[in-house]
Amino acid sequence: MTFRRQIEHLLLSEIALPGQYIGGELGSIVKPKDSVRGRFCLAFPDVYTIGMSNYGLQLLYSLINRRNDWACERVFTPYPDMEQSLRKHGLPLYSLETFSPLWEFDVLGFSLQYEMSYTNVLTMLDLGGIPLHVAERTMREPLVIAGGPSAVNPEPMSDFIDLFIIGDGEESLPAVCDFWLEMKLNYSDRRLALLETARRFPFAVVPQFYTVRYDSDGRALKPVPNESGVPEVVRPAVVEEIEAFEPPIRRIIPLVECVQDRVAVEIMRGCPGRCKFCVSTVQKRPIRIRSPESIARIALESCLATGSDEVSLLSLSTSDYPQFEELMKRLREVLTPLNVSISVPSLRVNHQLSSVMRQLSTERTSGLTLAPEAARDEMRQRIGKPVTNENLLAGCEAAFANGFNRVKMYFLCGLPDELEADIDGIIDLSLEIGRLGRRIRGRAPIITTNVSNFVPKPHTFWERLGMQTRGYFHGVHGRLVDRVRRTGISLKYHTLETSLLEALICRSDRRFCRVVEGAWRLGARLDAWTDYFRGDCWERAIAEAGINVNQIVHETIPDNKELPWEHIRFV
């Protein structure tokens, strides 16, 4: 029985939702193995329904497959039932396009979107037949690389990833892939091949060529090169013109329902804001823009190719797009005849919000999503988000007048110098918007208030600050729950255990690799999913590794101390 037949038999008899494991989707690209010079597998360390909703995955998949000499395939983290069945039957994790085991590829590339996906990387490596540790691999194994938002501090995954790409991937990823094929031809020693790669690319971090030092308090200092020619400071790859990289028109159409089922078009990369808590504004500099004509053409051609009835405009701050009214006019001209709606998921609360709301329709979505981050103007000034409640209320008023009946808002708690008035203000502002909607619409709108726990991330203005304590957040959550009772406001707040673990991971150094592996070996899987998260595995792994949680998570790092991610700089 062929490998594919074995998998198909397994899926039919043992696995829930088998459609996510069989490939063959409309828009997927299958190239015969012997028709290309190099083979790349794009690995998304989360389940299919999340990964297939990711714009970056579709973009890189298309860009690599446009080349005649490379094939790009996909693999996602299997659910526990699939993992267990693969292990029981002695079968490897495989790509969806050609059912190839992961060990067969030249390059395996992980997209690190979130720290809570790190154990998924180990699951995929292990199931794919690739040694977990960099030191155990030879030239027979694929080059294991990683990029994405969480790669800005590579240290907690440095034992498992050969090379991290910092910054934009459109030009850097193909360059690394091509160079690795040269290394495979010229080197039998993997370490030497990796050393040449580290010397070649100023945007690449190869952790084994950086030595980590520690001070007398046990704090990790800035990693320093241990070989000549390795860059002391790594700077991101930056695509100067995003127009030069055409996004896919014929996207892959998932076989099962995914988190997002719509055409996504990136209209702008970068953000004019300077929010002190936000790592994305640092990572995505400078601002680069697609023209309204280009966006309208891409949206139209994509809808015609896929049959989608919704287009989503992607950027960090869509309402800051400088030609927004012209863009909406062009989109309506080409999409209205097709009965295609336009969604704008990332609106900045600013003086333009009212005007933006008058440009949007409620044909299919009657909800407005905003991120005020803080409820009081004074706090917003402190966090670098210079907008006012006057702007917010005016925007909501325009939205209600234009037919919107739902408002979802995102706030942070645990910010520096936070007052009880800032916490109470979250509910007060939500109630005020509810009253505004009732006055305009004649009935109460649906208000959903989401509150996240502030995590001081690397490379942000507040990267040295400690996170608030567990007790503090429990008090805040309790106060919010008390205030929201019998108001009609739907309150949601992020799970504290995962927020604290996220802070520990993103602020840690190379010693944390032992914790990631330890938690994984104890059974940690799909940690971003509440149904699967096992805090006990992480607690035990942290204790066994002797990690000083309080020092890493809650203590402020003095200005005269180096940082474990300081060898990477965005400015």
C-alpha positions as CSV (number, residue, x, y, z in Angstrom):
1,M,0.0,0.0,0.0
2,T,1.4,3.4,-1.0
3,F,2.0,6.1,1.7
4,R,-0.9,8.2,0.4
5,R,-3.2,5.2,0.5
6,Q,-2.1,4.5,4.1
7,I,-2.9,8.1,5.0
8,E,-6.3,8.0,3.3
9,H,-7.3,4.8,5.0
10,L,-6.3,6.3,8.4
11,L,-8.2,9.5,7.8
12,L,-11.4,7.7,6.8
13,S,-11.3,5.4,9.8
14,E,-9.8,7.3,12.7
15,I,-9.6,11.1,12.2
16,A,-12.1,14.0,12.7
17,L,-12.4,16.6,10.0
18,P,-10.2,14.7,7.5
19,G,-10.6,17.4,4.8
20,Q,-7.7,19.4,6.4
21,Y,-5.2,16.6,5.8
22,I,-5.9,15.6,2.2
23,G,-4.8,18.6,0.1
24,G,-6.0,18.9,-3.5
25,E,-7.7,22.3,-2.9
26,L,-8.6,24.5,-5.8
27,G,-5.7,26.9,-6.2
28,S,-3.1,24.6,-4.7
29,I,0.0,24.0,-6.9
30,V,1.5,20.5,-7.3
31,K,4.9,20.2,-9.1
32,P,6.5,16.9,-9.8
33,K,9.4,16.3,-7.5
34,D,11.9,15.8,-10.3
35,S,10.8,19.0,-12.2
36,V,12.4,21.5,-9.8
37,R,15.8,22.3,-8.4
38,G,14.7,23.0,-4.9
39,R,11.7,22.0,-2.6
40,F,10.4,24.3,0.2
41,C,7.8,23.4,2.7
42,L,5.9,26.2,4.3
43,A,5.2,25.1,7.9
44,F,2.5,26.9,9.8
45,P,2.6,25.8,13.5
46,D,-1.1,25.9,14.1
47,V,-4.1,23.9,12.7
48,Y,-5.2,24.1,9.1
49,T,-8.2,26.4,9.8
50,I,-5.9,29.0,11.3
51,G,-3.1,28.7,8.9
52,M,-5.2,28.8,5.8
53,S,-6.6,32.2,7.0
54,N,-3.1,33.7,7.1
55,Y,-2.4,36.2,4.3
56,G,1.4,35.8,4.6
57,L,1.2,32.1,4.0
58,Q,-0.8,32.5,0.8
59,L,1.6,35.3,-0.4
60,L,4.8,33.4,0.2
61,Y,3.3,30.2,-1.3
62,S,2.4,32.0,-4.4
63,L,5.7,33.9,-4.7
64,I,7.9,30.8,-4.5
65,N,5.7,28.7,-6.7
66,R,5.9,31.3,-9.5
67,R,9.5,30.2,-9.9
68,N,10.1,27.4,-12.3
69,D,13.0,26.0,-10.3
70,W,11.3,25.8,-6.9
71,A,8.2,24.1,-5.5
72,C,6.5,25.3,-2.4
73,E,4.2,23.0,-0.4
74,R,2.3,23.3,2.9
75,V,2.1,21.6,6.3
76,F,0.1,22.5,9.4
77,T,0.0,21.2,13.0
78,P,-2.2,18.2,13.3
79,Y,-4.8,17.9,16.0
80,P,-4.0,15.4,18.7
81,D,-6.1,12.6,17.2
82,M,-4.1,12.9,13.9
83,E,-0.8,13.1,15.8
84,Q,-1.6,10.0,17.8
85,S,-2.7,8.0,14.7
86,L,0.5,8.9,12.8
87,R,2.6,7.8,15.7
88,K,0.6,4.6,16.3
89,H,1.0,3.6,12.6
90,G,4.6,4.8,12.3
91,L,3.8,7.3,9.6
92,P,5.5,10.7,9.2
93,L,3.9,14.2,9.0
94,Y,3.7,15.1,5.3
95,S,3.1,18.0,2.9
96,L,-0.4,18.5,1.5
97,E,0.7,18.8,-2.1
98,T,2.7,15.6,-2.7
99,F,2.3,13.7,0.6
100,S,6.1,14.0,1.1
101,P,7.5,13.4,4.5
102,L,9.1,16.6,5.9
103,W,12.6,15.2,5.9
104,E,12.6,15.1,2.1
105,F,12.5,18.9,1.6
106,D,15.5,21.1,1.1
107,V,14.1,23.9,3.3
108,L,11.4,23.8,6.0
109,G,10.2,27.3,6.9
110,F,8.1,28.0,10.0
111,S,5.9,31.1,10.4
112,L,6.1,32.1,14.0
113,Q,3.0,34.2,14.6
114,Y,2.6,33.7,18.3
115,E,4.7,32.5,21.2
116,M,2.1,30.0,22.3
117,S,2.7,28.0,19.1
118,Y,6.3,27.0,20.0
119,T,5.5,23.5,21.1
120,N,3.7,23.0,17.8
121,V,7.0,23.5,16.1
122,L,8.5,20.6,18.0
123,T,5.5,18.4,17.2
124,M,5.9,19.0,13.5
125,L,9.7,18.5,13.5
126,D,9.4,15.3,15.4
127,L,6.5,13.9,13.4
128,G,8.3,15.0,10.2
129,G,11.4,12.9,11.0
130,I,13.7,15.8,11.6
131,P,15.9,15.9,14.7
132,L,14.7,18.5,17.2
133,H,18.1,20.0,17.9
134,V,20.2,22.0,15.5
135,A,23.3,20.2,16.7
136,E,21.9,16.8,15.8
137,R,21.2,17.6,12.1
138,T,23.4,16.8,9.1
139,M,23.3,18.0,5.5
140,R,20.8,15.3,4.8
141,E,18.1,17.1,6.8
142,P,16.3,20.3,5.6
143,L,17.5,23.7,6.5
144,V,15.0,24.7,9.3
145,I,14.3,28.4,9.2
146,A,11.7,30.7,10.9
147,G,10.4,34.2,10.5
148,G,7.3,36.2,11.5
149,P,6.4,38.5,14.4
150,S,7.7,36.2,17.2
151,A,11.2,35.8,15.5
152,V,12.2,39.2,16.9
153,N,13.5,37.4,19.9
154,P,14.9,34.1,18.5
155,E,16.6,33.0,21.7
156,P,13.8,30.8,23.3
157,M,13.7,28.7,20.1
158,S,17.4,28.8,19.2
159,D,18.0,25.1,19.9
160,F,15.5,24.0,17.3
161,I,15.7,26.6,14.5
162,D,18.8,26.7,12.2
163,L,18.2,30.2,11.0
164,F,15.8,33.1,11.7
165,I,14.9,35.6,9.0
166,I,14.2,39.0,10.5
167,G,11.9,41.3,8.5
168,D,10.0,41.0,5.2
169,G,10.2,37.7,3.5
170,E,9.4,38.4,-0.2
171,E,13.1,38.9,-1.1
172,S,14.9,37.4,1.8
173,L,13.3,33.9,1.8
174,P,14.1,33.0,-1.9
175,A,17.6,34.4,-1.4
176,V,18.3,32.1,1.6
177,C,16.7,29.1,-0.2
178,D,18.9,29.6,-3.3
179,F,22.0,30.0,-1.2
180,W,21.3,26.8,0.8
181,L,21.2,24.8,-2.4
182,E,24.7,26.1,-3.2
183,M,25.8,25.1,0.3
184,K,24.4,21.6,-0.2
185,L,26.5,21.2,-3.3
186,N,29.7,22.6,-1.8
187,Y,29.7,21.5,1.9
188,S,29.3,18.2,3.6
189,D,29.7,19.8,7.1
190,R,26.4,21.4,8.1
191,R,28.0,23.8,10.6
192,L,30.3,25.2,7.9
193,A,27.4,25.6,5.5
194,L,25.4,27.5,8.2
195,L,28.4,29.7,9.0
196,E,28.7,30.8,5.4
197,T,25.0,31.5,5.3
198,A,25.2,33.6,8.5
199,R,28.0,35.6,7.0
200,R,26.1,36.1,3.7
201,F,22.8,37.6,5.0
202,P,22.7,40.7,7.3
203,F,19.0,40.0,8.1
204,A,19.6,36.4,9.2
205,V,20.3,35.1,12.8
206,V,22.0,31.8,13.1
207,P,21.9,31.3,16.9
208,Q,24.8,28.8,17.2
209,F,27.2,31.5,16.0
210,Y,26.2,33.8,18.9
211,T,27.4,33.2,22.5
212,V,25.1,34.2,25.3
213,R,26.7,35.7,28.4
214,Y,25.1,36.2,31.9
215,D,25.7,38.9,34.6
216,S,26.1,38.2,38.3
217,D,22.3,38.3,38.8
218,G,21.8,35.6,36.2
219,R,20.4,37.9,33.6
220,A,21.2,37.1,30.0
221,L,23.2,39.7,28.1
222,K,23.3,40.6,24.5
223,P,24.4,37.6,22.4
224,V,27.8,38.2,20.6
225,P,29.3,36.5,17.6
226,N,31.7,33.7,18.2
227,E,32.9,33.5,14.6
228,S,34.4,36.1,12.3
229,G,32.2,37.6,9.7
230,V,29.0,37.0,11.6
231,P,27.1,40.3,12.0
232,E,27.2,41.8,15.5
233,V,24.0,43.6,14.8
234,V,21.2,42.0,12.6
235,R,18.9,44.4,10.8
236,P,15.6,43.4,9.2
237,A,15.1,42.7,5.5
238,V,12.8,45.5,4.1
239,V,10.9,45.4,0.9
240,E,10.9,48.9,-0.4
241,E,8.1,48.5,-2.9
242,I,5.2,46.1,-2.0
243,E,3.7,46.8,-5.5
244,A,6.7,44.9,-6.9
245,F,5.3,41.7,-5.3
246,E,1.9,40.8,-6.7
247,P,-0.2,38.9,-4.2
248,P,-1.9,35.7,-5.4
249,I,-5.0,36.1,-7.5
250,R,-6.0,32.5,-7.5
251,R,-5.8,31.8,-3.8
252,I,-6.0,28.3,-2.3
253,I,-9.7,27.6,-1.4
254,P,-9.8,25.6,1.8
255,L,-11.7,22.3,1.9
256,V,-13.0,23.0,5.4
257,E,-14.5,26.1,7.0
258,C,-11.7,28.3,8.2
259,V,-11.5,31.2,10.7
260,Q,-11.6,33.7,7.8
261,D,-13.3,32.9,4.5
262,R,-12.7,36.0,2.3
263,V,-10.2,37.6,-0.1
264,A,-7.6,39.6,1.8
265,V,-5.7,42.4,0.1
266,E,-2.8,44.1,1.8
267,I,-3.3,47.9,1.1
268,M,-0.5,49.3,3.2
269,R,2.5,47.9,5.2
270,G,3.7,49.9,8.2
271,C,1.9,52.2,10.5
272,P,2.2,56.0,11.1
273,G,1.4,55.4,14.8
274,R,4.0,55.2,17.5
275,C,2.1,53.2,20.2
276,K,4.6,52.4,23.0
277,F,3.2,48.9,23.5
278,C,3.1,47.7,19.8
279,V,5.8,45.6,18.3
280,S,4.2,45.6,14.8
281,T,4.7,49.3,14.3
282,V,8.4,48.7,14.9
283,Q,8.7,45.6,12.8
284,K,6.8,46.9,9.8
285,R,8.6,50.3,9.2
286,P,8.6,52.2,6.9
287,I,5.2,52.8,5.5
288,R,4.6,51.4,2.0
289,I,1.4,51.7,0.0
290,R,-0.4,50.0,-2.8
291,S,-2.3,52.3,-5.2
292,P,-6.1,52.3,-5.3
293,E,-6.0,51.1,-8.9
294,S,-3.8,48.2,-8.0
295,I,-5.9,47.2,-5.0
296,A,-9.1,47.4,-6.9
297,R,-7.7,45.2,-9.7
298,I,-6.3,42.6,-7.3
299,A,-9.6,42.5,-5.4
300,L,-11.7,42.1,-8.6
301,E,-9.5,39.4,-10.2
302,S,-9.3,37.5,-6.9
303,C,-13.1,37.5,-6.4
304,L,-13.6,36.4,-10.0
305,A,-11.0,33.6,-9.6
306,T,-12.3,32.3,-6.2
307,G,-16.0,33.2,-6.1
308,S,-15.5,35.0,-2.8
309,D,-18.2,37.5,-1.8
310,E,-16.1,39.5,0.7
311,V,-12.9,41.5,0.4
312,S,-10.9,42.4,3.5
313,L,-8.5,45.3,3.4
314,L,-5.4,44.5,5.4
315,S,-3.0,46.9,7.1
316,L,-2.0,47.8,10.6
317,S,-4.2,50.9,10.4
318,T,-6.5,50.9,7.4
319,S,-8.2,54.2,8.1
320,D,-4.7,55.8,7.8
321,Y,-4.5,54.8,4.2
322,P,-3.9,58.2,2.6
323,Q,-6.3,57.8,-0.3
324,F,-9.1,56.0,1.6
325,E,-12.0,57.7,-0.1
326,E,-10.6,57.2,-3.6
327,L,-9.9,53.5,-2.7
328,M,-13.5,52.9,-1.5
329,K,-14.9,54.6,-4.6
330,R,-12.8,52.3,-6.9
331,L,-13.6,49.2,-4.9
332,R,-17.3,49.9,-5.0
333,E,-17.2,50.5,-8.8
334,V,-15.7,47.0,-9.4
335,L,-17.2,45.0,-6.6
336,T,-20.8,46.2,-6.2
337,P,-21.9,44.7,-9.5
338,L,-20.6,41.3,-8.2
339,N,-22.5,41.8,-4.9
340,V,-19.1,41.6,-3.0
341,S,-18.9,43.4,0.3
342,I,-15.8,45.2,1.7
343,S,-14.6,44.7,5.3
344,V,-12.1,46.9,7.2
345,P,-10.9,45.0,10.2
346,S,-8.2,47.4,11.5
347,L,-9.6,50.9,12.0
348,R,-7.6,53.5,14.0
349,V,-9.7,55.6,16.4
350,N,-8.7,59.1,15.0
351,H,-10.2,62.3,13.6
352,Q,-10.9,60.5,10.3
353,L,-13.0,57.8,11.8
354,S,-16.4,59.5,11.2
355,S,-15.5,60.0,7.5
356,V,-14.3,56.4,7.2
357,M,-17.6,55.1,8.7
358,R,-19.6,56.9,6.1
359,Q,-17.6,55.1,3.4
360,L,-18.5,51.7,4.6
361,S,-21.6,49.6,4.1
362,T,-23.4,47.0,6.1
363,E,-24.4,44.7,3.3
364,R,-23.1,41.6,5.0
365,T,-21.3,42.7,8.1
366,S,-23.0,45.1,10.5
367,G,-20.2,45.1,13.0
368,L,-17.6,47.7,13.7
369,T,-14.3,46.7,15.3
370,L,-12.1,49.3,17.0
371,A,-9.0,49.2,19.3
372,P,-9.1,52.2,21.6
373,E,-6.6,50.3,23.8
374,A,-7.4,52.7,26.8
375,A,-10.7,54.2,27.9
376,R,-9.4,57.6,29.0
377,D,-7.7,60.3,26.9
378,E,-5.0,60.8,29.5
379,M,-3.9,57.2,29.4
380,R,-3.9,57.2,25.6
381,Q,-1.6,60.1,25.6
382,R,0.8,58.2,27.9
383,I,0.8,55.1,25.7
384,G,1.5,57.1,22.5
385,K,-2.0,56.8,21.0
386,P,-3.0,60.5,20.7
387,V,-6.7,60.1,20.0
388,T,-9.7,61.1,22.0
389,N,-13.1,59.8,23.2
390,E,-14.5,62.6,21.1
391,N,-13.1,60.9,18.0
392,L,-14.3,57.5,19.1
393,L,-17.9,58.6,19.9
394,A,-18.1,60.6,16.6
395,G,-17.0,57.5,14.7
396,C,-19.5,55.3,16.5
397,E,-22.3,57.9,15.9
398,A,-21.5,57.8,12.2
399,A,-21.5,54.0,12.2
400,F,-24.9,53.7,13.9
401,A,-26.3,56.3,11.5
402,N,-25.0,54.3,8.6
403,G,-26.7,51.0,9.7
404,F,-24.1,49.4,12.0
405,N,-25.6,47.7,15.0
406,R,-22.6,45.9,16.7
407,V,-19.4,47.4,18.1
408,K,-16.5,45.3,19.3
409,M,-13.7,47.1,21.2
410,Y,-10.3,46.0,22.3
411,F,-8.6,47.4,25.5
412,L,-5.5,46.7,27.5
413,C,-5.2,46.4,31.2
414,G,-2.0,46.4,33.3
415,L,-0.5,49.4,31.5
416,P,2.1,51.5,33.3
417,D,0.7,54.0,35.8
418,E,-2.8,52.6,35.4
419,L,-5.4,54.0,37.7
420,E,-8.7,52.6,38.9
421,A,-10.4,55.3,36.7
422,D,-8.8,53.7,33.7
423,I,-10.3,50.3,34.5
424,D,-13.7,51.8,35.4
425,G,-13.5,53.8,32.2
426,I,-13.6,50.7,30.1
427,I,-17.1,49.9,31.2
428,D,-18.2,53.5,31.4
429,L,-17.1,54.1,27.7
430,S,-18.8,50.9,26.6
431,L,-22.0,52.0,28.3
432,E,-21.8,55.4,26.7
433,I,-21.5,53.9,23.3
434,G,-24.4,51.7,24.0
435,R,-26.6,54.7,25.0
436,L,-25.4,56.5,21.8
437,G,-26.5,53.6,19.7
438,R,-29.9,53.3,21.4
439,R,-30.5,57.0,20.8
440,I,-29.7,56.9,17.1
441,R,-31.1,53.5,16.3
442,G,-34.0,53.3,18.7
443,R,-32.8,50.1,20.2
444,A,-29.6,49.0,22.0
445,P,-26.7,47.9,19.9
446,I,-24.6,44.9,20.7
447,I,-21.4,46.0,22.5
448,T,-18.6,43.5,23.0
449,T,-15.7,44.7,25.2
450,N,-12.4,42.7,25.0
451,V,-9.7,43.3,27.5
452,S,-6.2,41.9,27.0
453,N,-3.4,41.8,29.6
454,F,-0.5,44.1,28.7
455,V,2.7,42.2,27.9
456,P,5.9,44.3,27.5
457,K,7.3,43.0,24.3
458,P,10.8,43.0,22.9
459,H,11.7,46.0,20.7
460,T,8.9,48.2,21.9
461,F,9.3,51.4,23.9
462,W,8.4,49.5,27.1
463,E,10.6,46.4,26.5
464,R,12.4,46.9,29.8
465,L,9.3,47.2,31.9
466,G,8.1,44.3,34.1
467,M,4.6,42.9,33.6
468,Q,2.0,43.5,36.4
469,T,1.6,40.6,38.8
470,R,-0.9,37.8,38.8
471,G,-2.7,39.4,41.9
472,Y,-3.0,42.7,40.1
473,F,-4.7,41.2,37.1
474,H,-7.0,39.1,39.2
475,G,-8.1,42.4,40.9
476,V,-8.6,44.1,37.6
477,H,-10.6,41.3,36.1
478,G,-12.8,41.1,39.2
479,R,-13.5,44.8,39.2
480,L,-14.5,44.6,35.5
481,V,-16.8,41.7,36.1
482,D,-18.5,43.6,39.1
483,R,-19.0,46.7,37.0
484,V,-20.4,45.0,33.9
485,R,-23.1,43.0,35.7
486,R,-26.6,43.7,34.4
487,T,-25.4,46.2,31.9
488,G,-26.0,44.2,28.7
489,I,-22.3,44.6,27.8
490,S,-20.5,41.4,26.7
491,L,-17.2,41.4,28.5
492,K,-14.3,39.1,27.5
493,Y,-10.8,39.1,28.9
494,H,-7.7,37.2,27.9
495,T,-6.8,34.1,30.0
496,L,-4.2,35.2,32.5
497,E,-2.3,32.0,32.5
498,T,-1.5,32.3,28.8
499,S,-0.7,36.0,29.1
500,L,1.9,35.3,31.8
501,L,3.4,32.5,29.8
502,E,3.5,34.6,26.7
503,A,5.4,37.2,28.6
504,L,7.8,34.6,30.0
505,I,8.5,33.2,26.6
506,C,8.9,36.4,24.6
507,R,11.2,38.0,27.3
508,S,13.4,34.9,27.9
509,D,16.8,33.9,26.7
510,R,18.3,30.7,25.3
511,R,17.9,28.8,28.6
512,F,14.1,28.7,27.9
513,C,14.6,26.2,25.1
514,R,14.8,23.6,27.8
515,V,11.4,24.7,29.1
516,V,9.8,24.5,25.6
517,E,11.1,21.0,25.0
518,G,10.3,19.9,28.6
519,A,6.7,21.1,28.3
520,W,6.3,19.4,24.9
521,R,7.7,16.1,26.2
522,L,5.2,16.3,29.1
523,G,2.3,16.7,26.7
524,A,1.9,20.4,25.9
525,R,0.1,20.7,22.6
526,L,-1.8,23.5,20.8
527,D,-1.2,25.9,23.7
528,A,-3.1,28.8,22.1
529,W,-6.3,26.8,22.3
530,T,-8.1,26.8,25.6
531,D,-9.4,23.3,25.1
532,Y,-5.8,21.9,24.8
533,F,-3.7,24.2,27.0
534,R,-2.1,22.4,29.9
535,G,-0.6,24.8,32.4
536,D,0.7,21.9,34.5
537,C,3.1,20.8,31.8
538,W,4.6,24.3,31.6
539,E,4.7,24.7,35.4
540,R,6.6,21.5,35.8
541,A,9.0,22.3,32.9
542,I,9.7,25.7,34.3
543,A,10.4,24.4,37.8
544,E,12.7,21.6,36.4
545,A,14.7,24.1,34.3
546,G,15.1,26.5,37.4
547,I,13.8,29.5,35.5
548,N,13.5,32.7,37.5
549,V,10.0,33.7,36.4
550,N,9.8,36.8,38.6
551,Q,13.0,38.2,37.3
552,I,12.1,37.7,33.6
553,V,8.4,38.6,33.7
554,H,7.8,41.1,36.5
555,E,11.1,42.9,37.2
556,T,12.0,46.0,35.3
557,I,15.3,45.6,33.4
558,P,17.7,48.5,34.3
559,D,18.7,50.8,31.5
560,N,22.3,49.9,31.9
561,K,21.7,46.2,31.4
562,E,21.9,44.5,28.0
563,L,18.9,42.6,26.6
564,P,18.9,39.0,25.2
565,W,17.4,40.2,22.0
566,E,19.6,43.3,21.6
567,H,21.7,41.8,18.7
568,I,18.6,42.5,16.6
569,R,17.7,46.1,15.9
570,F,14.9,47.7,13.9
571,V,16.1,51.3,14.3
